[in-house]
Amino acid sequence: MNEQLVQILGSVLVLIPFALAQARRVDPSSLSYLLLNLLGSGLLAVDAAVTRQWGFLLLEGVWAVVSLAALSRRQAGRRTSRTAGH
């Protein structure tokens, strides 16, 4: 896949959930929102690393880490609520 297609795909994966959240069609803490952000920003971060675009890597790398942390907190919260109910 060429570099431009990777960048477009990664951008779309980040922008679609953002636009849906702004339109109040998806919750920013939902699994779909966080997964799409993680996939898109991760793809863009890898592309930035390969092409040595350090500022872009910083932006997308942090975006991916924040998305991953939010996913981890979400999953931990689900585990806690399931065990508390039993």
N, C-alpha and C positions, 0 to 999 in steps of 0.2 A: 504494500500500500504506500503510495507516495506521501511525502511530508504534508502537502496541502490537504489531502483527504483526511489524514490523521488529525490535523488541526481543526478542520471543519467538524469532523465527528465529535471530537472532544468538546469543542465549543457548544455544539448543539446539545450534547448530554448535560452540560452545565446550565445552558440558557433556558431550555424547556422547563425544568422544574422551577427555576427562578421566576419565569414568566407566569407559570401556573400558581405559584405561591403569591405573587403580586396580585393576581386575579382572584385570590382566595379560593382556588380550586383544589389546592393541595396544601397540607400542613407541612411547614418546614422541618418538623421533627418526625415526619412519616418515613417509613422504611424506603418507599420508592424515591422520595426526594433525596434522602441521604445517599442511597445507593447510586443514583444517577450522578449526583455531585462527585462522589468518590470515583466512579468510573471515568467520568469526563475529565476531572482534574488530574487523576492519575495518568491517564493517557497523554494529556498535555504536558505533565511534568516529565514523563519519560521522553517525549519528543523534545522538550526544552533541554534536557540533559544531553541527549544525543547530538543536538545541534549547538550545544554550548551557549545557550541563551540564559545567562545566570539570573538576570532579573525576573524573567518569565518562569524559570525553575523555582525561584524563591516564592513567587506568587502562587503558582499551581501546586508546588510541594506543600506549602502551608495549608492551602485550601483542601488538599487531599488528607492531610493529617487531621485537620479540624473535622472534616466529614467522618473520618475513621473513628475519631474520639467520640463524636456524637452517636455514631452507630454502636460503639462499644457501651456507652452509657445507656442507650436505649435497650440494648439486649440485656444488660445487667439489671436494669429496672424491671424488665419482663420476667427475668428469672426470680428476682426478689418477690415480686407480686404473686407469682405462681406458688412459691414455697410458703409465703405468708398465708395463703388461702387454704393450705392443707394442714 
